[in-house]
Amino acid sequence: MAGPSIPPARSAQSQAAAAAGPAPPTSQPAAVVSPAGVVAPAAVFQPQPNVPPELLDLVRRLHRTSMIDVLINERGTVDSVTVTQSVSPAYDKLIVAAARTWRYTPALKDGIPIKFVSTVVINASEK
């Protein structure tokens, strides 16, 4: 069963930079460093939600993208998930449940793990 395409977590700033053009694929994502000296978290475990085929077909026909904000704690686990752009309540519920299981390398500031909010875009129209 195919699920939505979930790219690695990125900050809102890195998403804007990515909109300028795709980066070449790499086997290990490069660390994102903000001007404030914060190294963004990197996804190490990010399974896609198990979406029933009928719901996935509906979401794809709507041609909409979901967005969530994920609060990643100092241990790299997800403390909270907030839907910032909804597609449908049923789809949102599945995405939030999956996001709560995700694991990251923690964000770092001056080498010390910190909490970090990452905006994740989920595009169901990609296979």
N, C-alpha and C positions, 0 to 999 in steps of 0.2 A: 504494500500500500504506500503510495507516494505521499509525502508530506510537503509542507511549505518549505521554501528555501529560507534558511536562517543564516545570515552571514555572521562571522565572528563579531563579538560585542565591540562597539566603538563609541567614543564620546561624540557629542553633538558636533564639536569642532572637527573631528576626523571625518564625520559623515559629510560635512560641507566640503572638505577637501576631496573626498572620494567622488563627489558629484562632478568634479572637474574632469574626470576621466578614470577609467579602470586602471588599477595597478596590475603589473604582471603577477601571475600566481606564484606563490612561494610555498614551500613545505612547512616553514616555520614563520608565523607572522612577526613582523618587526614590532618592537615596543613603540607605543605612541607616547611621545613626551610633550606635555603642554608647556606653554611659556612659563608657567609657575613652577616648573621643575617636577611635575607629577608624571610618573610613568603609569599609563593606563593599564588596567587589568587585561589579561588575555584569556580567552576561553580555553579550558582544557577538557571539559565535558559539557556538551551542549546538544543533547538528543532532541530531535524534532518531535512535536506532539503527534500522537496517533489520532489522525483526523479521519472520521468515516468518509468513504468515497462520495456519498451524496452531499455532505457538508462541504467537502473540498471542491466539488464541482460547482456548487452554489457560490462559494467565495470567489472562485476563478471567474465565473460569469459576471460577478459584480465589478471585477477589475479594480479592487481596492487593496490597499496596503495597510497592514496593522503596524502600530508602533507601541512599544512598551518602554517604560523606564525601569531599570533593574538596579536596586541598591545592593551593591556588593560589599560585604564587610571585610574586615582586616584579615580574615582567614580564607577569603576567596569564595565563601558561600553566599547565597542570595538571601538577604534579610527581607526584602519586599519587592513586589512587582506591581506597577501601576500602568493600566492601559491608557495611553494618551491619544491613540487613534483607533477607533473600533471598527470592525467589519460586521460582526454579529455577536450577540451575547454568547451563543453556544461555542463559536470559534474562539472568542476571547477567553472563555473559561478553560479551554484546552491549552491555549498558549500560555496562560498564567500558570497552570498546573505544571507544564513542562519546564517553564522558566525557573520555577522554584527548585528544580533538581539540578540546575546548571552549576558548574564549578569553574572557578577562574584562578589564575595566579593573582594575588592581591595587587591593588594599585600601590605604588610606592611614592613617598615624598621624602627626599633626602635619605633614601634607603629604608625608611620605616613604613610598614603596611598601614594604609589608611582606608576609610570607607570611600566609595566612589559610586556615583550614579551614571549608568551607561544607558544610552538610548539605543534600542535594538529595533530595526525595521524588518518586518516579516512579510515577504512577498509571496503570496500563495499562487500567483499566476506563473511562477517559474516551476519547472518540473525537475 
